[in-house]
């Protein structure tokens, strides 16, 4: 490339990314008009009771109906009206020798987010039978049933990186089923979350603080993200010892920033690369940021670019016109675990749109919607019966897509919303794009 052109591109990158960033805004910032969550008030992690009327109206829309149909399929392989019919044959502490039957498992096999899936149906319908099914799924977790992927489980997970998501998405089930459970059972589950300890590095305090590995490891965001969901779900609830939880809330707030400054940079590039970065961001961390905003009124996303580019980089760097079932081929992969990149059928690289919508600003959401519609993913989801951005087998993907999707919003050309150049000053990563139009878009990225 001509050096004069490169200097010009670098200058544009610095100009665009530096705009509006003078001064140090509080991080996280306080959400204006936030009403603190009361003791025993649920749901709280991704939405509040005041949001339920609008969500129930959403269930009547074509988008809402498609997502709920997909959610029900992931719960029992058909209509979501009963417990799953299939379970991982491995159970308990034994046989910890690799992944479970993820690829060959039938639809609706039991997962760590089944309690959350039934809990969401309870919230949307008001029918207590779904909270009862969620309770049965919670009991399966207590009884050491493993996820469809053998590495994940509430009891005896395979290390801290698997414990974080297992704990965090179980906590969402508690949050969504809470009003449908009796007081004694609520307390039982809350105390199981509060006192969670499955071995070295696998206690709630250790997960919140990311004791295993370091921020530059893909293990880290999964720990602190799952820990965040857990402590936010039980804070101030009856039977919970806030003497233990209050310091963990303070620690969680700090560790969320550590992940975005020492693991990721201010342009969303991850120390180990893209495939590992998707694990550290999208499996549970970004939804942890969403929960901090909804349940505690703390906005980690808006004040600084770090979290924003952790999500937006996927839509910036991916070319249009490719195979929507293999967007990895349209992305300039770097680093370890490239198989996770845009791996929409699993959890390591799944639900980029649904999760991204949950943290995006109101200005950014129409741009993400445009990319979903014009990349071929929307049509692929429609023809595949995947609802919206939920081709994988995990119920929580349908839950977050339902809650976060901008139903009724008009799409907008990303070129009018997202800068055409950005940098990661920590990882020394630079990227430019001339627009979002078609397969002839020019995208340049350099890791120096």
C-alpha positions as CSV (number, residue, x, y, z in Angstrom):
1,X,0.0,0.0,0.0
2,X,1.2,3.5,-0.8
3,X,2.7,5.0,2.4
4,X,0.9,8.3,1.9
5,X,-2.4,6.5,1.7
6,X,-1.5,4.5,4.9
7,X,-0.6,7.7,6.7
8,X,-3.9,9.2,5.6
9,X,-5.9,6.2,6.9
10,X,-4.0,6.3,10.2
11,X,-4.8,10.0,10.6
12,X,-8.5,9.4,9.9
13,X,-8.5,6.6,12.4
14,X,-7.0,8.8,15.1
15,X,-9.3,11.7,14.3
16,X,-12.5,9.6,14.3
17,X,-11.7,7.5,17.4
18,X,-10.4,10.5,19.3
19,X,-13.5,12.6,18.8
20,X,-15.6,13.2,21.8
21,X,-13.2,11.3,24.2
22,X,-11.6,14.3,25.9
23,X,-11.8,14.2,29.6
24,X,-12.5,11.2,31.9
25,X,-16.2,10.4,32.4
26,X,-17.1,8.2,35.3
27,X,-16.9,4.6,34.4
28,X,-19.4,3.0,34.9
29,X,-21.8,5.9,34.7
30,X,-25.1,6.1,36.6
31,X,-28.2,5.4,34.6
32,X,-30.4,8.5,34.7
33,X,-33.6,8.0,36.7
34,X,-32.7,4.5,37.8
35,X,-35.0,3.0,40.4
36,X,-33.1,0.7,42.8
37,X,-34.2,-2.9,42.9
38,X,-36.1,-3.8,46.0
39,X,-35.3,-6.9,48.1
40,X,-37.1,-9.8,46.6
41,X,-37.9,-7.9,43.4
42,X,-37.7,-10.0,40.3
43,X,-37.1,-10.1,37.4
44,X,-34.2,-7.8,37.5
45,X,-31.2,-9.0,35.4
46,X,-32.4,-8.2,31.8
47,X,-35.7,-6.5,32.4
48,X,-37.9,-5.3,35.3
49,X,-41.6,-5.9,36.1
50,X,-42.4,-2.5,34.5
51,X,-41.1,-3.9,31.2
52,X,-43.4,-6.9,31.2
53,X,-46.5,-5.4,29.5
54,X,-44.4,-4.3,26.5
55,X,-42.7,-7.7,26.3
56,X,-46.0,-9.5,26.4
57,X,-47.2,-7.3,23.5
58,X,-44.0,-8.3,21.7
59,X,-45.0,-11.9,22.0
60,X,-47.9,-11.1,19.6
61,X,-45.6,-9.8,16.9
62,X,-44.2,-12.1,14.1
63,X,-40.7,-11.6,15.5
64,X,-41.8,-12.5,19.0
65,X,-43.8,-15.5,17.9
66,X,-40.8,-16.8,15.9
67,X,-38.5,-16.5,18.9
68,X,-40.9,-18.2,21.3
69,X,-41.4,-21.0,18.9
70,X,-37.6,-21.6,18.8
71,X,-37.4,-21.3,22.6
72,X,-40.0,-23.9,23.0
73,X,-38.2,-26.3,20.6
74,X,-34.9,-25.9,22.6
75,X,-36.7,-26.8,25.8
76,X,-38.1,-30.2,25.0
77,X,-37.7,-30.7,21.3
78,X,-41.2,-29.7,20.4
79,X,-43.6,-27.3,22.2
80,X,-41.9,-26.5,25.5
81,X,-44.9,-27.8,27.4
82,X,-43.0,-30.5,29.3
83,X,-39.6,-31.4,30.7
84,X,-36.8,-32.3,28.2
85,X,-36.9,-35.9,27.1
86,X,-33.1,-36.2,26.7
87,X,-30.2,-35.8,29.1
88,X,-26.5,-36.1,28.9
89,X,-25.7,-39.7,30.0
90,X,-22.7,-38.5,31.9
91,X,-23.6,-37.3,35.4
92,X,-21.9,-36.1,38.5
93,X,-18.1,-35.9,39.0
94,X,-17.2,-39.1,37.1
95,X,-16.4,-39.3,33.5
96,X,-14.8,-35.9,33.2
97,X,-12.9,-36.8,30.1
98,X,-14.0,-34.3,27.4
99,X,-17.0,-32.7,25.8
100,X,-20.4,-34.4,25.9
101,X,-22.6,-35.3,23.0
102,X,-23.1,-31.7,21.8
103,X,-23.1,-32.4,18.1
104,X,-25.3,-35.5,18.1
105,X,-27.7,-34.5,20.8
106,X,-31.4,-34.2,19.9
107,X,-33.1,-30.9,20.0
108,X,-34.3,-30.0,23.5
109,X,-31.6,-31.9,25.5
110,X,-31.2,-30.5,29.0
111,X,-28.8,-27.5,29.3
112,X,-27.7,-25.1,32.0
113,X,-30.2,-22.6,30.8
114,X,-33.3,-24.7,30.8
115,X,-34.4,-23.2,34.1
116,X,-34.1,-19.7,32.5
117,X,-36.0,-20.8,29.4
118,X,-39.0,-22.1,31.3
119,X,-38.7,-19.0,33.6
120,X,-39.0,-16.8,30.7
121,X,-42.1,-18.5,29.5
122,X,-43.5,-18.0,33.0
123,X,-42.8,-14.3,32.7
124,X,-44.3,-13.9,29.3
125,X,-47.5,-16.0,29.9
126,X,-48.0,-15.6,33.7
127,X,-48.7,-19.4,33.8
128,X,-47.1,-20.9,36.9
129,X,-46.7,-24.3,35.3
130,X,-43.6,-22.9,33.5
131,X,-42.1,-21.8,36.9
132,X,-42.8,-25.4,38.1
133,X,-41.0,-26.8,35.1
134,X,-38.1,-24.4,35.8
135,X,-38.0,-25.7,39.4
136,X,-37.7,-29.3,38.1
137,X,-34.8,-28.2,35.9
138,X,-33.2,-26.5,38.9
139,X,-33.5,-29.8,40.7
140,X,-31.8,-31.6,37.9
141,X,-28.9,-29.2,38.4
142,X,-28.8,-30.0,42.1
143,X,-28.9,-33.7,41.2
144,X,-25.7,-33.3,39.2
145,X,-27.2,-33.6,35.7
146,X,-24.6,-32.2,33.2
147,X,-25.3,-29.9,30.3
148,X,-25.5,-31.3,26.8
149,X,-21.9,-30.2,26.6
150,X,-20.2,-32.3,29.2
151,X,-17.9,-29.5,30.3
152,X,-20.7,-27.4,31.6
153,X,-22.8,-28.1,34.7
154,X,-23.9,-26.4,37.9
155,X,-22.2,-29.2,39.9
156,X,-18.7,-30.3,39.0
157,X,-18.1,-28.0,36.0
158,X,-14.8,-28.5,34.1
159,X,-12.8,-25.7,35.6
160,X,-13.5,-22.0,36.3
161,X,-14.1,-21.0,32.7
162,X,-17.0,-23.5,32.5
163,X,-18.2,-22.7,36.0
164,X,-18.8,-19.0,35.2
165,X,-21.4,-19.5,32.5
166,X,-23.0,-22.5,34.3
167,X,-23.4,-20.4,37.4
168,X,-24.5,-17.2,35.6
169,X,-27.2,-18.7,33.4
170,X,-28.5,-20.7,36.3
171,X,-28.8,-17.4,38.2
172,X,-30.9,-16.1,35.4
173,X,-33.3,-19.0,35.9
174,X,-33.6,-18.1,39.6
175,X,-34.3,-14.5,38.5
176,X,-37.0,-15.4,36.1
177,X,-38.7,-18.1,38.1
178,X,-38.5,-16.3,41.5
179,X,-42.2,-15.1,41.7
180,X,-43.4,-18.6,40.8
181,X,-41.5,-20.4,43.5
182,X,-42.5,-20.6,47.2
183,X,-40.4,-18.7,49.7
184,X,-38.5,-21.8,51.0
185,X,-37.4,-22.8,47.5
186,X,-36.3,-19.3,46.6
187,X,-34.1,-19.3,49.7
188,X,-32.7,-22.7,48.9
189,X,-31.6,-21.6,45.4
190,X,-30.4,-18.1,46.6
191,X,-28.2,-19.8,49.2
192,X,-26.9,-22.3,46.7
193,X,-25.8,-19.3,44.5
194,X,-24.4,-17.4,47.5
195,X,-22.4,-20.3,48.8
196,X,-21.4,-21.8,45.4
197,X,-18.2,-23.7,45.8
198,X,-17.3,-26.6,43.5
199,X,-13.6,-26.8,44.3
200,X,-10.4,-24.7,43.8
201,X,-11.1,-21.5,41.9
202,X,-14.8,-22.5,41.6
203,X,-16.4,-20.6,44.5
204,X,-18.6,-17.5,43.9
205,X,-15.9,-15.1,45.3
206,X,-13.2,-16.7,43.2
207,X,-15.4,-16.5,40.0
208,X,-16.4,-12.9,40.7
209,X,-12.7,-12.0,41.1
210,X,-11.4,-14.1,38.3
211,X,-8.9,-16.1,40.4
212,X,-8.1,-18.6,37.7
213,X,-5.8,-17.4,34.9
214,X,-5.6,-13.6,34.0
215,X,-7.6,-11.1,31.9
216,X,-5.7,-11.9,28.8
217,X,-7.0,-15.5,28.9
218,X,-10.3,-16.6,27.4
219,X,-11.0,-18.1,30.9
220,X,-11.3,-14.8,32.6
221,X,-14.3,-13.0,31.1
222,X,-16.4,-16.2,31.5
223,X,-15.6,-16.3,35.2
224,X,-16.3,-12.6,36.0
225,X,-19.3,-12.4,33.7
226,X,-21.0,-15.4,35.3
227,X,-20.1,-14.2,38.8
228,X,-21.7,-10.8,38.0
229,X,-25.0,-12.4,37.0
230,X,-25.0,-14.5,40.2
231,X,-24.3,-11.7,42.7
232,X,-26.7,-9.3,40.9
233,X,-29.4,-11.9,40.9
234,X,-29.4,-12.4,44.7
235,X,-28.4,-9.0,46.1
236,X,-30.6,-8.0,49.0
237,X,-32.9,-11.0,48.7
238,X,-34.4,-12.7,51.7
239,X,-32.0,-15.3,53.2
240,X,-29.0,-13.7,51.5
241,X,-26.1,-12.6,53.7
242,X,-25.3,-9.1,52.3
243,X,-22.2,-9.1,54.5
244,X,-20.8,-11.5,51.9
245,X,-22.4,-10.2,48.8
246,X,-21.8,-6.4,49.2
247,X,-18.0,-6.8,48.8
248,X,-18.5,-9.1,45.9
249,X,-20.7,-6.4,44.1
250,X,-17.8,-3.9,44.6
251,X,-15.3,-6.4,43.3
252,X,-17.5,-7.3,40.3
253,X,-17.8,-3.7,39.3
254,X,-14.0,-3.4,39.3
255,X,-13.3,-6.7,37.5
256,X,-15.7,-5.9,34.7
257,X,-13.5,-2.9,33.9
258,X,-10.3,-5.0,34.3
259,X,-11.6,-7.4,31.6
260,X,-12.2,-4.5,29.2
261,X,-8.8,-2.9,29.8
262,X,-6.3,-5.7,30.4
263,X,-8.0,-8.5,28.4
264,X,-9.6,-6.5,25.7
265,X,-8.4,-3.1,24.5
266,X,-10.2,0.2,23.9
267,X,-11.0,-1.1,20.4
268,X,-12.3,-4.5,21.4
269,X,-9.4,-6.5,20.3
270,X,-8.6,-9.4,22.6
271,X,-5.1,-10.4,23.8
272,X,-5.3,-14.0,22.5
273,X,-7.2,-13.1,19.3
274,X,-10.7,-13.4,17.9
275,X,-11.9,-16.9,18.6
276,X,-10.8,-16.8,22.2
277,X,-12.1,-13.2,22.5
278,X,-15.6,-14.3,21.5
279,X,-15.6,-16.7,24.5
280,X,-14.5,-14.0,26.9
281,X,-17.1,-11.5,25.6
282,X,-20.2,-13.3,24.3
283,X,-20.7,-16.4,26.3
284,X,-21.6,-14.4,29.4
285,X,-19.6,-11.2,29.9
286,X,-21.5,-8.8,27.7
287,X,-24.8,-10.0,29.2
288,X,-23.2,-9.4,32.6
289,X,-22.7,-5.7,31.6
290,X,-26.4,-5.6,30.5
291,X,-27.4,-7.0,34.0
292,X,-25.3,-4.4,35.7
293,X,-27.2,-1.7,33.9
294,X,-30.7,-3.2,34.4
295,X,-30.3,-4.5,38.0
296,X,-27.9,-1.9,39.5
297,X,-28.1,1.2,37.3
298,X,-24.5,1.1,36.2
299,X,-23.6,1.7,32.5
300,X,-20.3,0.3,31.5
301,X,-21.0,0.5,27.8
302,X,-21.7,4.2,26.9
303,X,-18.9,6.2,28.6
304,X,-15.9,4.5,26.9
305,X,-15.3,2.6,23.6
306,X,-14.0,-0.6,25.1
307,X,-17.2,-2.6,25.5
308,X,-18.7,-1.0,22.4
309,X,-16.0,-2.3,20.1
310,X,-16.0,-5.7,21.8
311,X,-19.5,-6.0,20.1
312,X,-19.2,-3.7,17.1
313,X,-16.0,-5.1,15.7
314,X,-17.8,-8.2,14.5
315,X,-20.0,-6.1,12.2
316,X,-17.2,-3.7,11.2
317,X,-14.8,-6.4,10.1
318,X,-17.2,-8.9,8.5
319,X,-17.7,-8.6,4.7
320,X,-21.1,-8.7,3.1
321,X,-22.1,-11.1,0.4
322,X,-20.7,-14.3,1.9
323,X,-22.4,-17.5,3.1
324,X,-24.5,-16.5,6.2
325,X,-23.9,-20.0,7.5
326,X,-20.1,-19.4,7.4
327,X,-19.5,-15.8,8.2
328,X,-16.1,-16.8,9.6
329,X,-14.9,-17.0,6.0
330,X,-15.8,-13.3,5.7
331,X,-13.9,-12.2,8.8
332,X,-10.1,-11.6,9.1
333,X,-9.5,-14.2,11.8
334,X,-6.4,-13.8,14.1
335,X,-5.2,-15.7,17.1
336,X,-6.3,-18.9,18.8
337,X,-9.6,-20.9,18.4
338,X,-10.6,-19.6,15.0
339,X,-13.4,-22.2,15.0
340,X,-15.3,-20.1,17.4
341,X,-15.6,-17.1,15.1
342,X,-19.2,-16.6,14.1
343,X,-19.9,-20.2,15.3
344,X,-23.6,-19.5,15.6
345,X,-24.6,-23.1,16.3
346,X,-22.8,-23.1,19.7
347,X,-22.2,-20.8,22.6
348,X,-18.6,-19.8,22.0
349,X,-19.5,-17.7,19.0
350,X,-23.2,-17.5,19.1
351,X,-25.9,-14.8,19.4
352,X,-23.7,-11.9,18.3
353,X,-26.8,-9.9,17.3
354,X,-29.1,-10.7,20.2
355,X,-26.4,-10.2,22.8
356,X,-25.0,-7.1,21.0
357,X,-28.5,-5.5,21.0
358,X,-28.6,-5.8,24.8
359,X,-25.7,-3.4,25.3
360,X,-25.9,-1.3,22.2
361,X,-27.0,2.4,22.3
362,X,-30.2,3.4,20.8
363,X,-28.3,4.9,17.9
364,X,-26.3,1.7,17.2
365,X,-29.2,-0.7,17.3
366,X,-30.6,0.3,13.8
367,X,-27.1,-0.3,12.4
368,X,-26.9,-3.8,13.9
369,X,-30.4,-4.5,12.6
370,X,-29.3,-3.4,9.1
371,X,-26.4,-5.8,9.2
372,X,-28.6,-8.7,10.4
373,X,-31.1,-8.0,7.5
374,X,-28.5,-7.5,4.7
375,X,-25.9,-10.1,5.6
376,X,-28.2,-13.0,4.8
377,X,-28.5,-14.0,8.5
378,X,-32.1,-13.0,8.7
379,X,-33.2,-15.2,5.8
380,X,-31.1,-18.0,7.1
381,X,-32.7,-17.8,10.5
382,X,-36.2,-17.7,8.9
383,X,-35.7,-20.6,6.7
384,X,-33.9,-22.6,9.4
385,X,-36.6,-22.0,12.0
386,X,-34.1,-20.4,14.3
387,X,-36.3,-17.5,15.5
388,X,-33.9,-14.6,15.6
389,X,-30.2,-15.2,16.0
390,X,-30.7,-18.5,17.9
391,X,-29.7,-21.4,15.7
392,X,-27.9,-23.0,18.7
393,X,-29.5,-25.4,21.2
394,X,-29.4,-23.1,24.3
395,X,-32.6,-21.6,25.5
396,X,-30.9,-18.4,26.9
397,X,-30.1,-17.3,23.3
398,X,-33.8,-17.1,22.5
399,X,-34.4,-15.3,25.8
400,X,-31.8,-12.6,25.2
401,X,-32.9,-12.1,21.5
402,X,-36.5,-11.8,22.6
403,X,-35.7,-9.2,25.3
404,X,-33.2,-7.2,23.3
405,X,-34.5,-7.2,19.7
406,X,-35.6,-3.8,18.4
407,X,-39.0,-4.9,17.2
408,X,-40.6,-2.1,15.1
409,X,-37.3,-0.2,14.7
410,X,-36.3,1.0,11.3
411,X,-32.9,-0.2,10.1
412,X,-30.2,2.3,9.3
413,X,-27.1,2.1,7.2
414,X,-24.1,1.3,9.5
415,X,-22.0,3.8,7.6
416,X,-24.2,6.6,9.0
417,X,-23.8,5.3,12.6
418,X,-20.5,3.5,13.0
419,X,-17.2,5.2,12.3
420,X,-15.4,4.2,9.1
421,X,-12.1,3.8,11.0
422,X,-11.1,2.9,14.5
423,X,-8.2,1.7,16.5
424,X,-7.3,-0.3,19.6
425,X,-4.5,1.8,21.2
426,X,-3.7,-1.0,23.7
427,X,-3.4,-3.9,21.3
428,X,-2.2,-1.6,18.4
429,X,-4.9,-2.8,16.1
430,X,-6.3,-0.5,13.3
431,X,-9.2,-1.0,11.0
432,X,-10.9,0.9,8.1
433,X,-14.0,0.3,6.1
434,X,-15.2,2.4,3.2
435,X,-18.9,1.5,3.7
436,X,-21.6,-1.2,4.2
437,X,-23.0,-1.8,0.8
438,X,-22.1,-5.2,-0.8
439,X,-19.4,-7.7,-1.4
440,X,-17.2,-5.0,-3.0
441,X,-16.8,-3.1,0.3
442,X,-13.1,-2.5,1.1
443,X,-12.1,-3.5,4.7
444,X,-8.5,-3.1,5.9
445,X,-7.2,-4.2,9.3
446,X,-3.7,-4.2,10.7
447,X,-2.4,-5.7,13.9
448,X,0.9,-4.0,14.5
